[in-house]
Amino acid sequence: MIDLSNKQQNKSEPQILPFSLPSCTLFDNESYKYKWNNKLNGFYIKIPKGRLFYAQNFFNKETSDKYIQYFLENQTNDWHSTNWRDFEKEKLPKINFKNIDWQHDKLNMYGKEVYLPRYSAWYGDSDKPYTYSGLTLQPKKWTKGLFGIKKQIEKITTVKFNSVLMNWYRDGKDHMGWHADAEPELGKNPVIASINFGATRDFMIRKNDNPKNNTIKIPLEHGTLLIMAGEMQHFWQHSVPKRVNIQESRINLTFRIINH
Ligand SMILES: O=C(O)CCC(=O)C(=O)O
């Protein structure tokens, strides 16, 4: 049994933002700014038409290791040494994951069914189905572990989340294309909290109207929290590009509020 109690959150000294923001200064209310918050152990970041909060070590390594083990715990395969890339389509359902019901969803693209380049799972309040890219996901009931992470994140947010989308990138070949989380059921200016476990992957954001000068690469590490807020989903897109040299899995959870 994995002990998921959270005894800690790392505290560290104020830091310089560990990634670059575009240097272009637009109108004053459109410029890029950031500010360290000692209490929350993270950065408030103002971008044109949007806001971010970035806490590199929201969970420390020990806690993050326990969570990734919890997400992948099963009776047949060691979560760490298994080459999950080999577990294509038909093999996945044969692995009896103890805590998370991983799915390999298919999308209809131009009349053809194609598997998504990642596994996913959807958990949350029972009356909050979610539709994205033509898929309607019915949430599974909160597990103790997922509910625990939600509570930890809610300690620093002013909102309460009712759903979480989990994405499991088996290795660097798995990815997510450019999109915005702008489905109507997420509300007008959604607050989305993204927490990461496993391999560090680049989370890219780009501004819809001027992507060339406004693309930002945000490394999301084991235990990093990133919150997107404000008008961001209307003016920015995000993606997780392929990184073919990465062998390790990464699991990302995005906590959301679904309104119907
Ligand atoms: O894996 C990530 O960091 C991004 C996930 C994402 O964009 C989404 O779930 O909409």
The ligand as a MOL file (V3000), in Angstrom:
LIG
                    3D

  0  0  0     0  0            999 V3000
M  V30 BEGIN CTAB
M  V30 COUNTS 10 9 0 0 0
M  V30 BEGIN ATOM
M  V30 1 O 0.2950 17.4180 -20.5470 0
M  V30 2 C 0.2130 18.6260 -20.4550 0
M  V30 3 O 1.0240 19.3030 -19.8320 0
M  V30 4 C -0.8880 19.3670 -21.1770 0
M  V30 5 C -2.2130 18.7590 -21.0340 0
M  V30 6 C -3.2390 19.5320 -21.7920 0
M  V30 7 O -2.9370 20.4170 -22.5500 0
M  V30 8 C -4.6370 19.2500 -21.6330 0
M  V30 9 O -4.9700 18.2900 -20.8890 0
M  V30 10 O -5.4490 19.9560 -22.2370 0
M  V30 END ATOM
M  V30 BEGIN BOND
M  V30 1 2 1 2
M  V30 2 1 2 3
M  V30 3 1 2 4
M  V30 4 1 4 5
M  V30 5 1 5 6
M  V30 6 2 6 7
M  V30 7 1 6 8
M  V30 8 2 8 9
M  V30 9 1 8 10
M  V30 END BOND
M  V30 END CTAB
M  END
